[in-house]
Amino acid sequence: VMAIGKKAHDYYGRRNMLVGNYTHVFAKLSFDTVREAAEEAMRGFTEGTYDEVVMVYNEFKNVATQVVQAEQLLPLVPTEVPAGTPSANVPDNSIDYIFEPSKEDIIKTLIPQS
């Protein structure tokens, strides 16, 4: 468990289930402070240490109600486009993209020549 927040850190810390200490994130919340935890989660997933990365948090409804939410972040789960959405009615192969630089330049850069 990678706990971000004091209560979660204390709870899972008593059970020896923590990966790292990220309680400092909320002291100065910014992209840079969150990046360290995000990179650790992505690294653990790509190296096979974690099978999945799920973010669990309390969604504030009102003063008396908070709803626990869980969102799977990795592996990515494709979402379905609701019927009636303009892009739902377009076949995948009919969408035309403009690549800059050209497709050929992208391929040459991504695939090294041997």
Summary of the structure (lengths in Angstrom):
residues: 114
radius of gyration: 20.5
end to end distance: 42.6
largest distance: 63.3
contacts: 191
relative contact order: 0.08
helix: 39%
strand: 18%
